[in-house]
Amino acid sequence: MNGLPIFKQDPRLHIKKLQFDGVPVKQYQPREDHTKHQRGILFFHGGIGIWCSTGKDRNTYERVCRYLARESASFVVSVLYRLAPEHPYPAQFEDCLKATIHLLKNAKEYGVDPDCIVISGDSSGATLVAAVCQELVKRTDLPKVRAQILLHPFLQAVDFNLPSYQQNAFNPVISKRMLLEIGLKYRRKYSVQAAMKGSHVPEDMRIKWKTWINPDHIPKRFKSRGYKPAPPTPFRPKVLEQSNEFFDTTFSPLLAEDDIISQLPETYILTCEYDVVRDDGLLYKKRLEDAGVGVTWEHLEDAFHGVVIVLDIPVFPFSCAKRKMDRIVKFIKGLHVSGEISLAGGVKAFTKGGGL
């Protein structure tokens, strides 16, 4: 983290550190005078719960938050949640939920339209977004979240042999083994080898979840780079004792019941072709659409997991990073703010290489 650049103040933004109900956050707000409330965007960073949030000006996602605030003319809050291994799961979820509730309750004090608050996140931050949104549908004392933005989300710890896990198993950015081994620090101790084979899932649970987590639901074109159904593996009860938290919906939001899924807000999902968790996003997209939730989906054929963190870095000239951010901004600007007409709604799909 010491190698990351130190960011200077941006003349176009008010940037300051705050506490939301005891949770440290960083605020990014356009300097222009506003005669009406702005959209509010909460951003949960990635890093598998152990990286990317120093609380200093070296934050890995600094460029992303500044870009969102400037380009969408929105009030952006980056939540600097506690990190593992010092603070194991579910500390990260608890901090994100607490910060979100604070903004929902106090939106007008920050010049934010309480009816246009968006929760967004990247990678494991997108996992937290999905989990927080699912928790909030149970609350009747708070304004409803306007939308959720899930950028290549990790959403289930049941099947690590989906096509995207097989095709991108040795991806240098984040490999299958890397994802699982780093999870040791985030989720305490469990058997990596058992999880890779799938022997941590009891047969009755496997049958139940097959409705939602099934390679048959992955469109054929996403299997073109290779896929072989994994052979069945015997269940090992001892492994379940080590990994039963895998099946909490705060860690595996794809396992939420239908009555929760159907109440979720309008959703933007971005998936990348060269990404082990690509198929998690595809499966969640299907669940949301089946439940009647409006979904805007984009798939980048030339992108990899975490590409957003190289935004505007000259030595990493990946055009897909800016394309990705521009799509997100377009979605956000289409969301209704008091006094405006919404351009969003319905089920939409944007892909560089064509729709599903």
C-alpha positions as a Python dict, from the first residue, in 0.01 Angstrom:
ca = {
    (1, 'M'): (0, 0, 0),
    (2, 'N'): (295, 237, 56),
    (3, 'G'): (359, 236, -319),
    (4, 'L'): (24, 396, -396),
    (5, 'P'): (23, 765, -491),
    (6, 'I'): (-78, 1035, -246),
    (7, 'F'): (-375, 1226, -389),
    (8, 'K'): (-400, 1603, -376),
    (9, 'Q'): (-719, 1793, -318),
    (10, 'D'): (-945, 1815, -622),
    (11, 'P'): (-1057, 2173, -694),
    (12, 'R'): (-1387, 2036, -825),
    (13, 'L'): (-1473, 1843, -510),
    (14, 'H'): (-1517, 1890, -137),
    (15, 'I'): (-1335, 1590, 14),
    (16, 'K'): (-1333, 1521, 385),
    (17, 'K'): (-1331, 1241, 638),
    (18, 'L'): (-1633, 1183, 860),
    (19, 'Q'): (-1780, 928, 1097),
    (20, 'F'): (-2114, 767, 1016),
    (21, 'D'): (-2237, 626, 1345),
    (22, 'G'): (-1880, 548, 1446),
    (23, 'V'): (-1778, 408, 1106),
    (24, 'P'): (-1502, 606, 930),
    (25, 'V'): (-1602, 728, 584),
    (26, 'K'): (-1465, 962, 321),
    (27, 'Q'): (-1698, 1211, 151),
    (28, 'Y'): (-1667, 1340, -206),
    (29, 'Q'): (-1907, 1620, -302),
    (30, 'P'): (-1913, 1843, -612),
    (31, 'R'): (-1831, 2206, -527),
    (32, 'E'): (-2098, 2355, -753),
    (33, 'D'): (-2397, 2507, -575),
    (34, 'H'): (-2705, 2285, -590),
    (35, 'T'): (-3062, 2406, -560),
    (36, 'K'): (-3194, 2058, -496),
    (37, 'H'): (-3085, 1745, -320),
    (38, 'Q'): (-2826, 1530, -492),
    (39, 'R'): (-2809, 1159, -549),
    (40, 'G'): (-2623, 984, -271),
    (41, 'I'): (-2382, 701, -353),
    (42, 'L'): (-2232, 472, -92),
    (43, 'F'): (-1924, 289, -220),
    (44, 'F'): (-1788, -32, -63),
    (45, 'H'): (-1435, -109, -179),
    (46, 'G'): (-1306, -452, -274),
    (47, 'G'): (-1002, -640, -143),
    (48, 'I'): (-1164, -958, 0),
    (49, 'G'): (-1214, -784, 331),
    (50, 'I'): (-842, -749, 406),
    (51, 'W'): (-705, -487, 160),
    (52, 'C'): (-766, -150, -5),
    (53, 'S'): (-886, 68, 281),
    (54, 'T'): (-607, 245, 469),
    (55, 'G'): (-814, 542, 578),
    (56, 'K'): (-541, 761, 428),
    (57, 'D'): (-511, 948, 99),
    (58, 'R'): (-352, 637, -53),
    (59, 'N'): (-685, 457, -85),
    (60, 'T'): (-681, 221, -386),
    (61, 'Y'): (-1029, 335, -490),
    (62, 'E'): (-964, 709, -460),
    (63, 'R'): (-979, 765, -837),
    (64, 'V'): (-1303, 568, -862),
    (65, 'C'): (-1481, 769, -592),
    (66, 'R'): (-1364, 1102, -731),
    (67, 'Y'): (-1471, 1004, -1082),
    (68, 'L'): (-1818, 899, -964),
    (69, 'A'): (-1870, 1221, -771),
    (70, 'R'): (-1751, 1447, -1054),
    (71, 'E'): (-1909, 1276, -1351),
    (72, 'S'): (-2246, 1189, -1196),
    (73, 'A'): (-2269, 1510, -988),
    (74, 'S'): (-2342, 1300, -681),
    (75, 'F'): (-2260, 1294, -312),
    (76, 'V'): (-2027, 993, -278),
    (77, 'V'): (-1930, 825, 48),
    (78, 'S'): (-1655, 563, 61),
    (79, 'V'): (-1701, 339, 364),
    (80, 'L'): (-1369, 254, 531),
    (81, 'Y'): (-1489, -61, 703),
    (82, 'R'): (-1278, -269, 940),
    (83, 'L'): (-1045, -524, 784),
    (84, 'A'): (-954, -885, 855),
    (85, 'P'): (-766, -1065, 996),
    (86, 'E'): (-776, -818, 1288),
    (87, 'H'): (-1152, -789, 1244),
    (88, 'P'): (-1294, -1116, 1103),
    (89, 'Y'): (-1626, -1147, 925),
    (90, 'P'): (-1893, -1017, 980),
    (91, 'A'): (-1727, -691, 1094),
    (92, 'Q'): (-1714, -569, 734),
    (93, 'F'): (-2085, -626, 679),
    (94, 'E'): (-2175, -467, 1012),
    (95, 'D'): (-1981, -149, 932),
    (96, 'C'): (-2129, -116, 584),
    (97, 'L'): (-2482, -169, 714),
    (98, 'K'): (-2434, 83, 995),
    (99, 'A'): (-2295, 348, 759),
    (100, 'T'): (-2577, 291, 510),
    (101, 'I'): (-2848, 323, 774),
    (102, 'H'): (-2688, 647, 895),
    (103, 'L'): (-2706, 804, 548),
    (104, 'L'): (-3061, 681, 491),
    (105, 'K'): (-3170, 839, 820),
    (106, 'N'): (-2980, 1164, 778),
    (107, 'A'): (-2973, 1213, 401),
    (108, 'K'): (-3117, 1565, 398),
    (109, 'E'): (-2852, 1687, 640),
    (110, 'Y'): (-2592, 1605, 375),
    (111, 'G'): (-2792, 1757, 88),
    (112, 'V'): (-2890, 1411, -38),
    (113, 'D'): (-3230, 1307, -172),
    (114, 'P'): (-3336, 1025, 67),
    (115, 'D'): (-3531, 867, -218),
    (116, 'C'): (-3226, 845, -444),
    (117, 'I'): (-2956, 668, -248),
    (118, 'V'): (-2751, 415, -441),
    (119, 'I'): (-2533, 146, -284),
    (120, 'S'): (-2237, 41, -496),
    (121, 'G'): (-1933, -180, -460),
    (122, 'D'): (-1654, -361, -638),
    (123, 'S'): (-1563, -731, -598),
    (124, 'S'): (-1605, -825, -230),
    (125, 'G'): (-1748, -475, -185),
    (126, 'A'): (-2024, -580, -426),
    (127, 'T'): (-2085, -881, -201),
    (128, 'L'): (-2140, -637, 84),
    (129, 'V'): (-2372, -427, -131),
    (130, 'A'): (-2590, -729, -208),
    (131, 'A'): (-2593, -834, 157),
    (132, 'V'): (-2678, -486, 287),
    (133, 'C'): (-2958, -440, 33),
    (134, 'Q'): (-3105, -776, 131),
    (135, 'E'): (-3095, -679, 498),
    (136, 'L'): (-3257, -343, 434),
    (137, 'V'): (-3565, -485, 260),
    (138, 'K'): (-3663, -611, 607),
    (139, 'R'): (-3671, -253, 742),
    (140, 'T'): (-3990, -51, 718),
    (141, 'D'): (-3857, 247, 917),
    (142, 'L'): (-3610, 367, 654),
    (143, 'P'): (-3629, 513, 302),
    (144, 'K'): (-3597, 248, 32),
    (145, 'V'): (-3263, 212, -144),
    (146, 'R'): (-3303, 345, -498),
    (147, 'A'): (-3057, 109, -668),
    (148, 'Q'): (-2766, -125, -613),
    (149, 'I'): (-2452, -143, -829),
    (150, 'L'): (-2261, -471, -830),
    (151, 'L'): (-1923, -464, -1007),
    (152, 'H'): (-1801, -820, -1074),
    (153, 'P'): (-1946, -948, -747),
    (154, 'F'): (-1859, -1258, -548),
    (155, 'L'): (-2201, -1394, -448),
    (156, 'Q'): (-2178, -1759, -351),
    (157, 'A'): (-1942, -2006, -184),
    (158, 'V'): (-2122, -2323, -290),
    (159, 'D'): (-1977, -2405, -632),
    (160, 'F'): (-1620, -2311, -718),
    (161, 'N'): (-1631, -2515, -1040),
    (162, 'L'): (-1864, -2302, -1248),
    (163, 'P'): (-1740, -2229, -1602),
    (164, 'S'): (-1580, -1898, -1504),
    (165, 'Y'): (-1384, -2065, -1223),
    (166, 'Q'): (-1253, -2327, -1463),
    (167, 'Q'): (-1171, -2088, -1747),
    (168, 'N'): (-999, -1831, -1528),
    (169, 'A'): (-853, -2059, -1260),
    (170, 'F'): (-500, -1935, -1324),
    (171, 'N'): (-577, -1571, -1396),
    (172, 'P'): (-278, -1370, -1267),
    (173, 'V'): (-494, -1090, -1127),
    (174, 'I'): (-701, -1320, -905),
    (175, 'S'): (-687, -1695, -947),
    (176, 'K'): (-924, -1952, -804),
    (177, 'R'): (-672, -2065, -542),
    (178, 'M'): (-579, -1708, -451),
    (179, 'L'): (-944, -1618, -392),
    (180, 'L'): (-994, -1914, -163),
    (181, 'E'): (-665, -1889, 23),
    (182, 'I'): (-706, -1519, 93),
    (183, 'G'): (-1051, -1605, 220),
    (184, 'L'): (-876, -1787, 504),
    (185, 'K'): (-789, -1452, 657),
    (186, 'Y'): (-1133, -1308, 591),
    (187, 'R'): (-1338, -1605, 709),
    (188, 'R'): (-1114, -1775, 966),
    (189, 'K'): (-996, -2132, 906),
    (190, 'Y'): (-1139, -2376, 653),
    (191, 'S'): (-1016, -2638, 406),
    (192, 'V'): (-924, -2478, 73),
    (193, 'Q'): (-890, -2812, -100),
    (194, 'A'): (-1231, -2929, 19),
    (195, 'A'): (-1396, -2607, -96),
    (196, 'M'): (-1232, -2634, -438),
    (197, 'K'): (-1375, -2984, -480),
    (198, 'G'): (-1715, -2900, -333),
    (199, 'S'): (-1710, -3151, -47),
    (200, 'H'): (-1813, -2879, 200),
    (201, 'V'): (-2176, -2882, 78),
    (202, 'P'): (-2429, -3137, 219),
    (203, 'E'): (-2633, -3318, -46),
    (204, 'D'): (-2968, -3179, 70),
    (205, 'M'): (-2835, -2823, 48),
    (206, 'R'): (-2679, -2893, -291),
    (207, 'I'): (-3018, -3011, -421),
    (208, 'K'): (-3199, -2705, -282),
    (209, 'W'): (-2946, -2455, -416),
    (210, 'K'): (-2924, -2619, -758),
    (211, 'T'): (-3231, -2416, -848),
    (212, 'W'): (-3018, -2103, -818),
    (213, 'I'): (-2657, -2218, -859),
    (214, 'N'): (-2648, -2432, -1167),
    (215, 'P'): (-2410, -2425, -1465),
    (216, 'D'): (-2714, -2500, -1684),
    (217, 'H'): (-2824, -2140, -1615),
    (218, 'I'): (-2502, -2005, -1768),
    (219, 'P'): (-2562, -1920, -2137),
    (220, 'K'): (-2379, -2142, -2384),
    (221, 'R'): (-2158, -1865, -2516),
    (222, 'F'): (-1994, -1832, -2175),
    (223, 'K'): (-1881, -2196, -2196),
    (224, 'S'): (-1705, -2156, -2530),
    (225, 'R'): (-1362, -2121, -2370),
    (226, 'G'): (-1406, -2460, -2208),
    (227, 'Y'): (-1612, -2623, -1936),
    (228, 'K'): (-1641, -2974, -1795),
    (229, 'P'): (-1897, -3058, -1528),
    (230, 'A'): (-1713, -3132, -1204),
    (231, 'P'): (-1737, -3493, -1083),
    (232, 'P'): (-1944, -3540, -765),
    (233, 'T'): (-1745, -3538, -444),
    (234, 'P'): (-1846, -3697, -112),
    (235, 'F'): (-1964, -3462, 160),
    (236, 'R'): (-1731, -3427, 458),
    (237, 'P'): (-1919, -3320, 775),
    (238, 'K'): (-1603, -3197, 944),
    (239, 'V'): (-1544, -2958, 657),
    (240, 'L'): (-1894, -2816, 699),
    (241, 'E'): (-1814, -2737, 1063),
    (242, 'Q'): (-1519, -2530, 941),
    (243, 'S'): (-1702, -2356, 660),
    (244, 'N'): (-2069, -2330, 761),
    (245, 'E'): (-2043, -1949, 759),
    (246, 'F'): (-1997, -1981, 383),
    (247, 'F'): (-2371, -2027, 359),
    (248, 'D'): (-2472, -1713, 548),
    (249, 'T'): (-2654, -1487, 306),
    (250, 'T'): (-2433, -1200, 422),
    (251, 'F'): (-2143, -1390, 262),
    (252, 'S'): (-2333, -1575, -13),
    (253, 'P'): (-2619, -1338, -111),
    (254, 'L'): (-2715, -1565, -400),
    (255, 'L'): (-2860, -1802, -137),
    (256, 'A'): (-3126, -1556, -16),
    (257, 'E'): (-3485, -1675, -32),
    (258, 'D'): (-3716, -1564, -313),
    (259, 'D'): (-3921, -1331, -92),
    (260, 'I'): (-3606, -1127, -21),
    (261, 'I'): (-3481, -1127, -380),
    (262, 'S'): (-3817, -1003, -512),
    (263, 'Q'): (-3801, -691, -292),
    (264, 'L'): (-3457, -576, -402),
    (265, 'P'): (-3409, -239, -574),
    (266, 'E'): (-3324, -177, -937),
    (267, 'T'): (-2984, -327, -1005),
    (268, 'Y'): (-2679, -266, -1223),
    (269, 'I'): (-2448, -567, -1266),
    (270, 'L'): (-2115, -562, -1443),
    (271, 'T'): (-1932, -883, -1533),
    (272, 'C'): (-1591, -929, -1696),
    (273, 'E'): (-1495, -1218, -1921),
    (274, 'Y'): (-1157, -1287, -1760),
    (275, 'D'): (-1284, -1319, -1406),
    (276, 'V'): (-1333, -1621, -1180),
    (277, 'V'): (-1654, -1475, -1034),
    (278, 'R'): (-1809, -1380, -1370),
    (279, 'D'): (-2077, -1649, -1340),
    (280, 'D'): (-2186, -1533, -994),
    (281, 'G'): (-2300, -1210, -1159),
    (282, 'L'): (-2476, -1399, -1438),
    (283, 'L'): (-2662, -1622, -1192),
    (284, 'Y'): (-2769, -1328, -975),
    (285, 'K'): (-2888, -1143, -1285),
    (286, 'K'): (-3113, -1439, -1369),
    (287, 'R'): (-3252, -1459, -1015),
    (288, 'L'): (-3333, -1090, -1007),
    (289, 'E'): (-3497, -1095, -1350),
    (290, 'D'): (-3698, -1406, -1261),
    (291, 'A'): (-3822, -1219, -953),
    (292, 'G'): (-3926, -917, -1158),
    (293, 'V'): (-3646, -684, -1044),
    (294, 'G'): (-3523, -433, -1303),
    (295, 'V'): (-3168, -517, -1412),
    (296, 'T'): (-2917, -327, -1623),
    (297, 'W'): (-2633, -561, -1715),
    (298, 'E'): (-2308, -505, -1895),
    (299, 'H'): (-2047, -764, -1987),
    (300, 'L'): (-1698, -655, -2090),
    (301, 'E'): (-1541, -910, -2320),
    (302, 'D'): (-1192, -761, -2289),
    (303, 'A'): (-1177, -694, -1914),
    (304, 'F'): (-1049, -867, -1603),
    (305, 'H'): (-1139, -868, -1235),
    (306, 'G'): (-1060, -541, -1058),
    (307, 'V'): (-991, -344, -1375),
    (308, 'V'): (-1156, -36, -1225),
    (309, 'I'): (-862, 34, -990),
    (310, 'V'): (-635, 120, -1285),
    (311, 'L'): (-868, 401, -1394),
    (312, 'D'): (-672, 701, -1527),
    (313, 'I'): (-330, 551, -1452),
    (314, 'P'): (-113, 625, -1758),
    (315, 'V'): (107, 317, -1718),
    (316, 'F'): (-205, 97, -1730),
    (317, 'P'): (-384, 217, -2047),
    (318, 'F'): (-682, -18, -2027),
    (319, 'S'): (-965, 156, -2211),
    (320, 'C'): (-1215, -87, -2060),
    (321, 'A'): (-1166, 79, -1718),
    (322, 'K'): (-1301, 412, -1841),
    (323, 'R'): (-1574, 245, -2047),
    (324, 'K'): (-1679, 61, -1736),
    (325, 'M'): (-1698, 380, -1529),
    (326, 'D'): (-1883, 569, -1802),
    (327, 'R'): (-2151, 299, -1815),
    (328, 'I'): (-2192, 321, -1438),
    (329, 'V'): (-2221, 699, -1451),
    (330, 'K'): (-2482, 672, -1727),
    (331, 'F'): (-2687, 436, -1511),
    (332, 'I'): (-2660, 664, -1207),
    (333, 'K'): (-2759, 976, -1402),
    (334, 'G'): (-3066, 792, -1526),
    (335, 'L'): (-3195, 746, -1172),
    (336, 'H'): (-3469, 974, -1046),
    (337, 'V'): (-3388, 1265, -816),
    (338, 'S'): (-3670, 1478, -672),
    (339, 'G'): (-3791, 1712, -947),
    (340, 'E'): (-3638, 1509, -1230),
    (341, 'I'): (-3779, 1255, -1473),
    (342, 'S'): (-3621, 912, -1446),
    (343, 'L'): (-3470, 763, -1759),
    (344, 'A'): (-3407, 426, -1596),
    (345, 'G'): (-3628, 124, -1542),
    (346, 'G'): (-3711, -210, -1691),
    (347, 'V'): (-3472, -488, -1777),
    (348, 'K'): (-3183, -384, -1995),
    (349, 'A'): (-2862, -549, -2107),
    (350, 'F'): (-2553, -379, -2246),
    (351, 'T'): (-2266, -589, -2372),
    (352, 'K'): (-1964, -518, -2582),
    (353, 'G'): (-2006, -850, -2755),
    (354, 'G'): (-2385, -872, -2768),
    (355, 'G'): (-2662, -967, -2524),
    (356, 'L'): (-2738, -1299, -2363),
}
